[in-house]
Amino acid sequence: MTDKTMTPEDVVARLHSGMTLGIGGWGSRRKPMALVRALLRSDITDLTVISYGGPDVGLLAAAGRIRKLVAAFATLDSIPLEPHFRAARQRGAFELMEIDEAMFMWGLHAAANRLPFLPVRAGLGSDVMRVNPGLRTITSPYGDGETLVAVPALRMDAALVHLNRADRLGNGQYLGPDPYFDDLFCEAADRAYLSCERLVDDFAAAAPQTLLVNRHTVTGVVEAPYGAHFTSCVPDYGRDEPFQKLYATTPWPEFAERFLRGDEKSYQSAVETWHEEQT
């Protein structure tokens, strides 16, 4: 068995400009934020990002790292529209492929199963087809003759995900209420990097249904306590709502200067200092 433990910097060293990068989680929930922050400390740019978008998308968009975004939404959950995503989109900073949530999921399934596309009903009769003129329909080859949308596979060069627990081999466990399709992101990517709240020696006592990510899909594992901050990672911690509000209402240069100049330890320290100032 292989020890796959890495640092965030090790992960970023294996990424490159121009790649297609998938980011797991959902909105402002269990995002691999420590890995995203490490990516921001690099000079990697011109990314195609595939994400159920949250502050991962907002940070990368504000920093000018995205060439194209494939997403069903970009939200902070308690704040409906991710403000830095909105600002970047309004100034035409990147190309956007906006698709239905179900279409996104089936695009992941297609990529995970090495299929070029999967046929779905989602999107028919909606503006999804109008705003994505590259989408195609397909006629069922069976007697029904039904017209379906051929959702293209969302294949990725690399994926980043965050789970509650992992072992050194790359097996990952979620303890919250929702898997957020992180297993599909790992399966749909050529390489996947898993950050976690805590490394464990084994999962002998774990409920099998919580073992979401299998080691055969994972290239590297990073132990990153509070690595999803400021998004939630329940039951370990909830969303840091005060800090999320600060992020959403602070001009990007000011936020980046205070919180994103140093390494992950510096970020955590700056967040702690800010909270102390509020009390």
C-alpha positions in Angstrom: 0.0 0.0 0.0 1.2 3.5 -0.8 1.3 6.5 1.6 -0.3 9.3 -0.5 0.0 12.1 2.0 0.9 15.5 0.6 1.0 19.2 1.6 -1.3 21.7 -0.2 1.9 23.0 -1.9 2.6 19.5 -3.2 -0.8 19.3 -4.7 -0.5 22.7 -6.5 2.9 21.7 -7.8 1.1 19.0 -9.8 -1.4 21.4 -11.4 -0.7 23.7 -14.3 -2.2 26.6 -16.2 -4.8 25.8 -18.9 -6.0 22.6 -17.2 -9.6 21.6 -16.5 -10.1 21.5 -12.8 -13.1 20.1 -10.9 -13.8 21.3 -7.4 -16.1 19.3 -5.1 -18.5 20.4 -2.4 -21.8 22.3 -3.0 -22.2 26.1 -2.8 -20.8 27.1 0.5 -20.6 23.6 1.9 -17.5 21.4 2.3 -15.4 23.1 -0.3 -11.7 22.3 -0.4 -10.8 25.8 0.5 -7.3 25.2 1.8 -6.4 23.7 -1.6 -8.0 26.6 -3.4 -6.1 29.1 -1.3 -2.9 27.2 -2.1 -3.8 27.5 -5.8 -4.2 31.2 -5.4 -0.7 31.4 -4.0 0.6 30.0 -7.3 0.8 31.6 -10.7 -1.6 29.0 -12.2 -4.2 30.6 -14.4 -6.3 30.1 -17.6 -8.4 27.4 -15.9 -11.5 25.7 -17.0 -13.3 25.2 -13.6 -16.1 22.6 -13.1 -18.0 23.2 -9.9 -21.3 23.4 -8.1 -20.0 26.8 -7.4 -19.4 28.6 -4.2 -16.6 30.7 -2.8 -14.1 28.5 -4.6 -15.4 30.0 -7.8 -15.6 33.5 -6.3 -12.0 33.5 -5.2 -10.6 32.2 -8.4 -12.8 34.5 -10.5 -11.8 37.6 -8.4 -8.1 36.6 -8.8 -8.6 36.3 -12.6 -7.7 32.6 -12.8 -10.7 31.3 -14.7 -11.0 31.1 -18.5 -14.2 29.1 -18.5 -16.6 28.1 -15.8 -19.0 25.1 -16.1 -21.5 25.4 -13.3 -25.1 24.9 -12.3 -25.0 27.9 -9.9 -22.5 30.0 -7.9 -23.9 30.7 -4.4 -22.9 31.2 -0.8 -26.2 29.6 0.3 -27.2 32.1 2.9 -26.1 34.8 0.4 -28.0 33.6 -2.8 -25.5 34.8 -5.5 -21.7 34.7 -5.0 -20.8 38.4 -5.3 -17.2 38.0 -6.6 -18.5 35.6 -9.3 -21.2 38.1 -10.2 -18.7 40.9 -10.5 -16.3 38.9 -12.7 -19.2 37.7 -14.9 -20.6 41.2 -15.3 -17.3 42.4 -16.6 -17.0 39.5 -19.0 -13.9 38.0 -17.3 -14.6 34.4 -18.3 -16.7 32.2 -20.5 -19.7 30.5 -18.8 -21.4 27.2 -19.5 -24.5 27.3 -17.2 -26.4 24.1 -17.1 -29.2 22.5 -15.0 -28.1 20.7 -11.8 -29.3 17.4 -13.1 -27.5 17.9 -16.4 -24.3 18.7 -14.4 -24.7 15.5 -12.4 -25.2 13.3 -15.5 -22.2 15.0 -17.1 -20.2 13.8 -14.1 -21.6 10.3 -14.4 -20.7 10.3 -18.1 -17.1 11.2 -17.4 -16.8 8.8 -14.5 -18.0 6.0 -16.8 -15.8 7.1 -19.7 -18.7 7.9 -21.9 -18.8 10.8 -24.3 -22.3 11.9 -23.2 -25.4 10.7 -21.5 -29.0 11.3 -22.7 -31.3 13.2 -20.2 -34.6 15.0 -20.3 -33.4 17.9 -18.1 -33.0 21.1 -20.1 -35.7 20.4 -22.7 -38.1 23.3 -23.1 -35.9 25.6 -21.1 -33.4 28.4 -21.9 -30.5 26.0 -21.1 -30.6 25.0 -24.7 -30.7 28.6 -25.9 -27.8 29.9 -23.7 -25.7 26.8 -24.6 -26.0 26.5 -28.4 -23.3 23.9 -28.3 -25.6 21.4 -26.6 -27.0 18.7 -28.9 -30.1 16.6 -28.8 -30.4 12.9 -29.7 -33.3 10.7 -30.8 -33.8 7.5 -29.0 -33.0 4.5 -31.2 -35.9 2.5 -29.8 -39.5 2.5 -30.7 -40.4 5.5 -28.5 -38.3 7.9 -30.7 -38.0 10.3 -27.8 -35.8 13.4 -28.2 -33.3 13.8 -25.4 -30.4 16.2 -24.5 -27.0 14.7 -25.0 -25.2 16.0 -22.0 -21.4 16.0 -22.7 -19.1 14.3 -20.2 -17.5 16.7 -17.7 -14.0 15.1 -17.9 -11.3 16.8 -15.8 -7.6 16.8 -15.7 -7.7 17.0 -11.9 -10.3 17.3 -9.1 -10.0 18.8 -5.6 -12.4 17.6 -2.8 -12.6 17.9 1.0 -14.0 15.3 3.4 -14.2 14.8 7.1 -11.8 11.9 7.4 -9.3 10.1 5.2 -6.5 7.6 5.6 -3.1 7.8 4.1 -4.0 5.5 1.3 -6.7 7.8 -0.1 -9.9 6.4 1.2 -12.3 9.2 2.3 -15.2 9.4 4.7 -18.0 12.0 5.0 -19.8 12.4 8.3 -22.4 15.0 7.3 -25.8 14.7 5.6 -24.8 14.8 2.0 -22.0 13.4 -0.2 -22.2 16.4 -2.7 -21.1 14.2 -5.6 -17.4 14.3 -4.4 -17.0 10.6 -5.4 -18.1 11.4 -8.9 -15.6 14.3 -9.1 -12.8 11.9 -8.2 -14.0 9.3 -10.7 -14.4 11.8 -13.5 -10.8 13.2 -13.2 -7.5 11.9 -14.4 -6.1 12.8 -10.9 -7.9 13.6 -7.7 -6.6 15.3 -4.5 -8.4 14.8 -1.2 -8.1 17.1 1.7 -9.6 16.2 5.1 -10.1 17.4 8.6 -8.2 14.6 10.1 -6.2 11.6 9.0 -7.1 8.3 10.6 -5.3 5.0 10.8 -8.2 2.9 9.5 -12.0 2.7 9.0 -12.6 -0.6 10.7 -15.4 0.9 12.8 -16.9 3.1 10.1 -20.3 2.6 8.7 -19.7 1.4 5.1 -22.1 3.9 3.6 -20.0 6.8 4.9 -16.9 5.7 3.0 -17.5 7.9 0.0 -14.2 8.0 -1.9 -12.1 5.0 -2.8 -8.3 5.1 -2.8 -8.1 3.9 -6.4 -9.4 7.3 -7.6 -7.1 9.4 -5.3 -3.6 10.6 -6.2 -2.9 12.6 -3.0 -4.2 13.2 0.5 -3.8 16.4 2.6 -4.6 16.7 6.3 -6.1 20.2 6.5 -7.9 21.0 9.8 -10.5 23.7 9.1 -9.6 23.2 5.4 -13.1 23.9 4.3 -13.3 27.3 6.1 -15.3 29.5 5.7 -17.7 27.0 4.2 -19.3 24.3 6.4 -17.9 20.9 7.1 -20.6 19.4 9.4 -20.5 17.8 11.9 -16.9 19.2 12.5 -18.0 22.8 12.1 -20.7 24.9 10.5 -20.3 27.7 8.1 -18.5 30.8 9.5 -21.4 33.2 8.6 -19.8 36.4 10.0 -16.6 35.8 8.1 -18.6 34.8 4.9 -20.4 38.1 5.2 -17.1 39.9 5.5 -15.8 38.1 2.4 -19.0 39.0 0.5 -18.9 42.7 1.4 -15.2 43.5 1.2 -13.6 44.7 -2.0 -11.4 41.9 -3.4 -8.0 43.7 -3.1 -8.7 44.5 0.6 -9.8 40.9 1.4 -6.8 39.4 -0.5 -4.3 41.7 1.2 -5.5 40.8 4.7 -6.3 37.1 4.4 -4.5 35.6 1.4 -1.0 36.9 1.4 0.6 34.1 3.4 0.3 30.4 3.8 -2.6 28.4 5.2 -1.4 28.9 8.8 -1.3 32.7 8.2 -4.8 32.6 6.8 -6.1 30.7 9.9 -4.3 33.2 12.2 -5.7 36.2 10.3 -9.2 34.8 10.6 -8.8 34.2 14.4 -7.5 37.7 14.8 -10.5 39.1 12.9 -12.9 37.2 15.1 -11.2 38.5 18.2 -11.5 42.1 17.0 -15.3 41.6 16.6 -15.6 40.7 20.3 
